[in-house]
Amino acid sequence: MTQFLLNQQPVAIDNLDPDLTVLDWLRLGQRRTGTKEGCATGDCGACTVVLGSLEAGELRYRSANACLLRVAQLAGKQLLTVEDLAEDGALHPLQTALSCGHASQCGFCTPGITMSAFALCHSGESASRETLIDHLGGNLCRCTGYRPIIDAVQPLLGQRVQDGHAARAPETAARLAAMQPDSGEPGRTLLPDSAAALADCLLRYPDAGLLAGGTDLTLDAARAGRRHQRIVALQNVDELRQLRRDGDRLEIGAAVTLTDLRHALRETIPSFSEMLSRFASRQVRNIGTLGGNLASASPVGDCAPALLALDARLRLRRGEVLREIPLAEFYTGYRQTRLEPGEFISHILLDEVSRAPNLRLWKVSKRRDDDISTVFAALNIHHEDGIIRRARIAFGGMVATPARARRCEAALVGQPLDAATFAAAGAALEADFSPLSDVRASAGYRRQVAKNLLRRYGLLLAGCAELEVTDYGR
């Protein structure tokens, strides 16, 4: 049985359809049509809802795309939609601000925008314009009403909105804490509560879909018209949601969300943290996981090349058997990995996080926010006394898998840190990849951009500080 709160109403669902999305459940089952269906691919934000969950004993709200979210992921959480904001016949302060600020035109996108702003107002985050834009980056407005939206919402930031949800937060937290995790047996949606239970589920049902954030699983299933006989959901497996540092070693649970990872790496690997600001949208980062991004084996996944440049290793588990392999050996072909039936990524391991002061992660895409990489460059060189001692160069978007540029690395190591070295490395880079051509770019464009980014990196290391741009060469 899957249990959660719809605002303050308890919901319990037996024998849950593993493919049922929150969007369909709301619109078709509950007739809550304020949550709109726009793209149904997590791009437009019209279906944005807010999830309340317990984190360190406190209630925390995060936005999410209802079209990508499975109802199974609501277990032990509170679900809020735009219908839950107005209370006792009075509009919520956000709704009043948007209305009085003329920030709604056709109105189709407005519910999703309101819910994204609601999550921000309850987050306690910075009241800056940049923070607001980041939270609204996954909400598209076809009427181009962004300026009045930002102007209307910004005065409400800087302090938590005192509304009915804030007043009821202790009560809501207590009700969520009282919900008992359910394994989901004998239905089609399994909710293991430990890594051992997860491993056992996957041994018994190796063909089950593994649901972490679901941002890839749901989209891929919808595009292919695929139905799952059984889903194994990870939200109750706390071991996979932890991030630990021991000296120079970092151990990241595969179910750590990209939002939590961004916060955790701000001091440790700031370039990785900053890169995640351009990874999809806030809604996707709030539920998407690092392990899921790697296991999807997308050739344009941004995390894989970044971790390749950091010499990451993966801890894999099948039953009681653990093994570790370098991420560089994980991908075997387009959307193919070395995972065996019943095996899953347990942790991502980084052994020398302090060896990344020169790490640069540059993303080239058609727009800055909420877009897929055309080329993603991860460059990490260690040099001493003007000589390059170690080089890790990786790219995404070039070939069928994220990959290191081995010939380019070899051309750099042991050579002086100068223009001639990087020119030779650029020539070697051409032999590393035979780029693909698709709707985003031609092979020739990708090849030239990769070489340009490598040259830019060389100039940056040589002291051309003006080349350091925080928005990755937009």
N, C-alpha and C positions, 0 to 999 in steps of 0.2 A: 504494500500500500504506500502510495506517495502522498505525504502530508505537507501542507504549507498554508500560509495565510494569504487570502486575497483581500488586501487592506486589513481589516480586522476580522474578516470572516474565515473560519477554519475550513479547509478543503481537504478531503481524503479521496483518492482515486485508486480503485482496485484494478489489477490487470491492465495497467496503462499501456496504450499503444506507444511503442518506443519511438515512432516517427512523428508523433503529434507535436507540432510546434506551438509555442505560446501564442503566436499570432492567430493561428487557426482556432485554438481553444478559446481565446478571448472573443473573437469576432463571430465564430459559428456556434460555439457552445454557450457562451455567456452573453452574447449580444452586446458586448462592449465594443462598439464600432468607432469609438474615439481613437483607438489605436489603428492607424491607417496602414493599408498595404500599398506600398509604392513600388519599389524595385524587387522586393522579396529576395534580395541577394546581400543585404547588409551594407548597401552603399548610400542610401538616401536618408535614413534616419526617421522616416515618417512613422515607423512602428516602434519608436523608442519607448521603453518602459523602464521602471526603476525597481531594482531588487534590494531588499533590506536583508542583511545577514549579520550574524554575530561574529565579531572579530575581536579577540582578546576580551570577550565578555561584553563588548559594547556593540550597539546597533550601528551599522554603517550602510549608507545608501550608495548604489552605483547604477549607472545607466547601462542598458543593454538593448540589442536589437531583438525584438520579439520574433522576427522572421527566422533568425538563426538559432534561437533558444528553444530547446526541447522542454516540454513540461516536466520531464524527469529531473531537470536541473533546478527546479523550484523546490525540491525536497528540503525542508527545514528552513525555508526562507519566507520573506514577505514580498508579495508582488503588488506594486502600485501602478495604476494607469491614470490617464488624465481625468477620468471620472472621479478619482479619489481625492482630488485637490480641493475642489469647492466643498465647503461644509456649512451646514445650517443655513443654506440659502445664500451664503456670501462667497464671492469669488476668492480664490487664493491670492495673496499679495502679488505673486508672479503673474497670474492671469490678469489682474487689474493693471499691472504695470505694462504688460504687452498690449492690452486693449487701449489704455490711455495714451500710450506712446505710438499708436498707429503702426504697430509692429506685426500686424497680421493682414495679409492681402487676400489671396484666394482662400487661405486658411487650412489648406490640406496638410501642409508641413507643420503647422503651428502646434498641434498636440505633442509631436515628437520633440520640437524645440523646447516647449515648456517643460517636458520631463527631463531633458538634458540639463536645463537651467535649474530645475528643482534639485537634482542630484548635486550640482555644484553648490547651491545655496546651503545645503545640509552637510557639505564636506568640510567646511572650515578652511578651505584652501585660500590662497592669495586672491585678493580682490582685483588683481591687475587685468587690464584689457587682454593681455596675452593669454592668461589663464582661461578667461571666458571664451576666447576664440578657440583655444584648444578643446574645451568641453563641447563647443558647438561645431567642431570641425567635421563631425560625421552627420550633420543635419543639412541637407540641401534645401534651398528655397528657390524655386523656379521663378518666382516673382522678383528676385534680386532685392529682397528687403533686409539685407544683413545689417546695414547701418542703424536703422531704427530698432532692430532687435537688440543689438548690442547696447545702444543708448538706453533702452528701456530696462534691461536686466542689470546693468552694471551698478546702479545706485543701491541695489539690494544686496550686493556682495560685501564681504569684509566681516560679516558677523552672521551666525547661524539664524536663519529665518525662524521666528517664534510662531509656529503654527500648531495645529492639532497633532500633527505627526511628531513634532518635537516634544510636545507635552506628554504624548503617550509612549515615548521611546522606552522608558523603563518597563512599562507594562508589556510592550511588544517584545522587548528582549527576553523577558521572563517567559512569555508564551512560546517563543522560538526555542529557548533552552529546554523547555519541558517536552518538546517533541522528540520522540524516540526514533533514532535512525532505523530504517527498515531495509533489510537486505533485498527486498523485492521478490523473493521466492514465494510461490512457484511461478510467478508471472514472467513476462517477457522483458521487463526492465529490472536489472539487478543493481543494487546499491551496496557494494562491499564497503565495510567500515575499517579495513586495514589493508596493508600491502599484501599480507599473506592471504587474506580472503580474496583480494583482487586476482592474485596469481592462481588461486584455486579455481575461480570463476572462468578464467581464460583457458585453463587446462581442460575444463569440462566443456566449454563452449568456444573453441578457438576461432570460429567463424563469426562470433558476435562483434558488433560494432563497438569500438572503444570510445566512449564519450567523455572528453575532458571539457574543453570550451565549446566544442561543436561547431565552431565557425567554418571549418573546412568540411567536416563530416556532413553537416546539414546541407550545405551548398552543393557538395558533390552528389549527394543522394538525390537532391531535387533535380539537378541537371540530368542525371542518368535515369531518373524515374525508378530508383532503387528503393526497395522496402527491406527493412531489417526484421528478421525473425526475433532477434534478441539484441538488447543494448546493455553494456556494462558501463555504468556511470561512475565517475571518480570523485565526486565532490565530498564524499565522506572519508576519503583516504588521506588523513592528515599528514602521514609520513611523506607524501608526495607534494605537499604544499609548503614545505619548509625550505629555507635558504640558510646555510651555515657557512661560517668562515673560520678556519683554523690556521692562523698565520697567513701564509701565502696561498693557501688552498681554499678554493670556494666550491661548495657542493650545493647544487640547485636542484630541488625536486622538480620532476617533470611536469607537475600540475601547478607550479607557481604561475600566476597570471602575469601577462606582460605589463600590466599596470603596476603590480607589486614589484616586478623585476626592475622596472624603470626607477622606482623610488629607492630600491635596495642598492642599485649600482651607481647612484649619483656620486658617491665619494670614492668607491672602489674602482670602477671603470667608467668615468664620466662620458667618454665618447659613445659607449654602448647605450648608456642611459639617454643621452641626447638623441641618438639615432631612433630610439623607440618613440620619440615624439612625432616621427613621420611614418610610423608603422600603422597603417590602416587608420581607424578612428578610435576615439575614446571608448565608444560602446564595444567595439571588437576587442580592444586591449583589456577591457574590464573582465571579459570572460575567456578570451583566448589564452592558451598556455604555451610556455616555451617548448615543452615536450611535444605537444600537438603540432606546433609549427615545424619542428624538425622531422617528425614522423610522416607528415604529409608529403615530404620529399618534393616540394615544389621547386622548380628551377629558378623561380623569382622570389623565394622566401628570403627575407632580409636577415633573419637570425643565423641561418646556417653559414653564410660566408663570414659573418662577424666572428662566429665561434671557431671557424676553421683558422682564422688569423690568430686566434688565441690558443691553438693546439688543444682544443677541447676533446674530452673523451666521454663516452656514454657508458653508463652502467645499465645493462639489460638484465631482465629477470624472466625466467620461465619456470614456474613452480618454485622449487627451493634452489634452483640453480642460478647463480649470478655469473655474469661475465662482463668484461670491459673491453671496448674497442675504441680506437681513435675515430672521431667523427669523420676524418678524411677517408676512412674505409667503410663508412656506413652506407653510402649511396652506390647502387649497382647499375642504375639506369633511370630513365624517365619514370618518376613516381614509384621507384623500386628501391627497397632497402634490404639489409641483411637480417631483419627481424624474422624469426621463425614463427610458425603457427603457435599461438598461445603465449608469445613473448611480448614484452612491452618495455619501453624506456622507463627506468626508475629514476635515474639522476643524471645530471650533466655535471661533469667534473672539470674544473680549471685548476691547474697546479701552480701556476706562477702569475697570479693576477697583477703583481707589482711590475712584471716585465712588459707592461703595455703603455708606458708613458707616451710613446710615439704612435699609438694606434689611431688610425683615422678611418672613419666609416662614411663613405660618400654615396649618396643615392641620387641617381638621375632618373627623373620621371616627368611626365607631361604636365603634371600640376604638383604643387608642393604637398598638399594635404590629401590623405585618403586615396592614395593611388598606388598602383603596382610599379615596381622598379622596371625601368628599361635596362639599366645597367646598375649593379651595386658593386662597389669596390671596397674591400677590406684590406688595409695596408698596415703592416706592423713590422718595423725594422728596429733592431738594436745596433747601435754603432758606438765605437770607442776610438778615441784618437784619430778621428776622421776616416776610420775603416769600418765597413759594414760587417758585423760579426754574425748577425742572424737575421733572416728575412722570412716572413710569412705573408704571402700575397694571395688573396682569394677573391673570386668574383661570383656574383649571381647574375642570372639573365643572359649569360653568354652561350651556354650549351644545355644539355638535357638535365644536368644536375649542378648544384653549387660545387665549385671545385677550386683547389689551389693551383696556382700557376707555377708549376715545378721548374720549368726552364727559366722563367723569369727570376725565380728565387736563386737558382744556381748562378745566374749571371750577376747577381748583386753581391752574394756572400764573398767576403775577402777582398772586395774592390773598394777604391776610395769613394767617399761621398761627394761625387761631383756630377756634372751634367753628362759627361761622356759615359759614365757608368749607367745612368738612367736611360740614355739613348740606346745603349746596348741591351739593357733589360727590356726596353720597349720592343726592340726587334725580336728578342726571344719570346716575348709575350704573344707575338703573332703566331708562333709555332705551338703555343699552349692550347689555343682555342680555335675552333672553326665555328664562329658564331652562327646562330640561327636567324632567319628572317621571319618576322610575323607582323601583326597589325601594329605593334608598338614601334618597331624600328627594323631597318635592314641590317644584314650582316656587316656591311661596310661601316655603317654608322656605329654599331656596337664596338667593332674593332678599333675604330678611331677614338671613340670616347674612352675606352679602357686605356689606351696608350696615353691619352691626354691626362687622365686622372693620375696615372703613374708618374708622368712628368711633373705634374703639379705637386705631387707628394715629394718628389725629389727636390724641387725648388723650395718647398716649405721647410724641409729638414735642413736645407742649406742656409736658411735664415731669412727667407722672403716672407716675413710675418704678415704682410698684407694679403697673402693668399689664404689665410685662415678665415673661412667664412662659416658662420654657424648654421646656415641653412643648406649646406652641402652643395654648393655650386648651382643653386636654383637659377 
